[in-house]
Amino acid sequence: MKAQYVLLPGLIGLGACVIHHESRGPVEYSSQTLEPDASEQVHVELHMGAGELRVTDSSQKLLRADFTYNVPSWKPQVRYNTMGGKGHLVIRQPNTGETYIGDNKYQWDLQLGNKVPMNLEVHFGAGKARLDLASLQLRGVEVNMGVGQLDMDLRGPVKHSYNVTIHGGVGQATVRLPADAAIYAEAHGGIGAVNVHGLQNHGGYWTSESWDRADNKIRVEVHGGIGEIRLIAD
């Protein structure tokens, strides 16, 4: 599927842009893997301007990344370092100072290791993002999104408490949560709609039945712009 996006410098932080109207091509592919190391915790940062992003889990590697793109200068940059038992992984779309309008293709398919505790930080400008995070050992999730659609699935065993923060722009955000987990959620939708299913409404915030008595909790805070926010506990 081919995606067409306009990269807005103020929205996604790619700086001043020179706009090119020609189509890019041909499509190129690249892959990269990282083996597990002795890090006790890993902080992951993803910086994508516009395209399609998918994140799932991997039991064998710290990272398995497959990239598809037809603008050669957009080949993602992958950097990993460790210090004091903590790993820091950054995957970034290069800031070329140019924007291409037309028949562009840009996809990241990422598998993250599920054997190590992980903080995930996502900066996503425009397009579609699907984050299947249920099997990861999450310690925190932060998503900053501009224009498009976000689907996040957290329906896995909650072995540790963690926070989820989403800053959304124009579009739709859907977060699926485990129905049997201790959940507290706040959602501020701006001009758009906020729809919550499977949680108790307390007039400004929502909780699951087990919120007060469970040790491990998920705390969700969503800030949206013009669009729809859906929180579903099932």
Long-range contacts (C-beta under 8 A, 24 or more apart in sequence): 1-52, 2-103, 2-104, 2-105, 3-50, 3-51, 3-52, 3-104, 3-105, 3-106, 3-127, 4-101, 4-102, 4-103, 4-104, 5-50, 5-51, 5-104, 5-126, 5-127, 6-50, 6-99, 6-101, 6-126, 7-49, 7-50, 7-99, 7-125, 7-126, 8-125, 8-126, 8-146, 8-147, 9-99, 11-125, 11-126, 11-146, 11-147, 11-169, 12-49, 12-50, 12-123, 12-125, 12-126, 12-146, 13-123, 13-125, 14-49, 14-93, 14-95, 14-97, 14-99, 14-125, 15-95, 15-97, 16-97, 17-97, 17-98, 17-99, 18-97, 18-98, 18-99, 19-98, 19-99, 19-100, 19-101, 20-98, 20-99, 20-100, 20-101, 21-100, 21-101, 21-102, 22-100, 22-102, 23-102, 23-103, 23-104, 24-70, 24-71, 24-100, 24-102, 24-103, 24-104, 24-105, 25-70, 25-103, 26-70, 27-68, 27-69, 27-70, 27-105, 28-68, 28-69, 28-70, 28-72, 28-75, 29-66, 29-67, 29-68, 30-66, 30-67, 30-75, 30-76, 31-64, 31-65, 31-66, 31-67, 32-63, 32-65, 32-67, 32-78, 33-61, 33-63, 33-64, 33-65, 34-61, 34-62, 34-63, 34-78, 34-80, 34-89, 35-61, 35-62, 36-61, 36-62, 36-113, 36-115, 36-116, 37-62, 37-82, 37-87, 38-82, 38-85, 39-82, 39-85, 39-86, 39-87, 39-116, 40-85, 40-86, 40-116, 40-117, 41-85, 41-86, 41-87, 41-116, 41-117, 41-118, 41-119, 41-139, 42-86, 42-87, 42-88, 42-89, 42-113, 42-116, 42-117, 42-118, 42-119, 43-86, 43-87, 43-88, 43-89, 43-118, 43-119, 43-121, 44-89, 44-90, 44-91, 44-112, 44-118, 44-119, 44-120, 44-121, 45-88, 45-89, 45-90, 45-91, 45-92, 45-121, 45-122, 45-123, 46-91, 46-92, 46-108, 46-110, 46-120, 46-121, 46-122, 46-123, 46-124, 47-90, 47-91, 47-92, 47-93, 47-123, 48-93, 48-106, 48-108, 48-123, 48-124, 48-125, 48-127, 49-93, 49-106, 49-125, 49-126, 50-104, 50-106, 50-125, 50-126, 50-127, 51-93, 51-104, 51-105, 51-106, 51-107, 51-108, 51-126, 51-127, 52-106, 52-107, 52-108, 52-127, 52-128, 52-129, 53-107, 53-108, 53-110, 53-122, 53-124, 53-127, 53-128, 53-129, 53-130, 53-131, 54-107, 54-108, 54-109, 54-110, 54-129, 54-130, 54-131, 54-132, 55-110, 55-111, 55-112, 55-120, 55-122, 55-129, 55-130, 55-131, 55-132, 55-133, 56-110, 56-111, 56-112, 56-132, 57-111, 57-112, 57-113, 57-114, 57-132, 57-133, 57-134, 57-135, 57-136, 58-111, 58-112, 58-113, 58-114, 59-113, 59-114, 59-115, 60-113, 61-111, 61-113, 62-87, 62-89, 62-112, 62-113, 62-116, 63-89, 63-110, 63-111, 63-112, 63-113, 64-110, 64-111, 65-91, 65-108, 65-109, 65-110, 65-111, 66-108, 66-109, 66-110, 67-107, 67-108, 67-109, 68-105, 68-106, 68-107, 68-109, 69-105, 69-106, 69-107, 70-103, 70-104, 70-105, 70-106, 71-100, 71-104, 71-106, 73-98, 74-106, 76-108, 87-116, 112-136, 117-160, 124-148, 124-150, 134-178, 138-162, 140-164, 141-165, 142-166, 143-167, 143-168, 145-169, 145-171, 145-173, 146-170, 147-171, 149-173, 150-174, 151-176, 152-176, 154-178, 154-218, 155-234, 158-182, 158-216, 158-217, 158-218, 159-216, 160-216, 161-215, 161-216, 161-217, 161-218, 161-219, 162-218, 162-219, 163-218, 163-219, 163-220, 163-221, 164-218, 164-219, 164-220, 164-221, 165-220, 165-221, 165-222, 166-220, 166-221, 166-222, 166-223, 166-224, 167-223, 168-222, 168-223, 168-224, 168-225, 168-227, 168-229, 169-224, 169-225, 169-226, 169-227, 170-225, 170-226, 170-227, 171-227, 172-227, 172-228, 172-229, 172-230, 173-222, 173-224, 173-227, 173-228, 173-229, 173-230, 174-230, 174-232, 175-220, 175-222, 175-229, 175-230, 175-231, 175-232, 176-232, 176-233, 176-234, 177-218, 177-220, 177-231, 177-232, 177-233, 177-234, 178-218, 178-233, 179-208, 179-233, 179-234, 180-208, 180-210, 181-208, 181-210, 181-214, 181-216, 181-217, 181-218, 181-233, 182-208, 182-210, 182-211, 182-213, 182-214, 182-216, 182-217, 182-218, 183-207, 183-208, 183-211, 183-217, 183-218, 183-219, 183-220, 183-233, 184-211, 184-217, 184-218, 184-219, 184-220, 185-219, 185-220, 185-221, 185-222, 185-231, 186-220, 186-221, 186-222, 187-220, 187-221, 187-222, 187-224, 187-229, 187-231, 188-222, 188-223, 188-224, 189-222, 189-224, 189-227, 189-228, 189-229, 190-223, 190-224, 190-225, 190-226, 190-227, 191-225, 191-226, 192-224, 192-225, 192-226, 192-227, 192-228, 192-229, 193-228, 193-229, 194-224, 194-228, 194-229, 194-231, 195-228, 195-229, 195-230, 195-231, 196-230, 196-231, 196-232, 197-230, 197-231, 197-232, 197-233, 197-234, 198-232, 198-233, 198-234, 199-231, 199-233, 206-231, 208-233
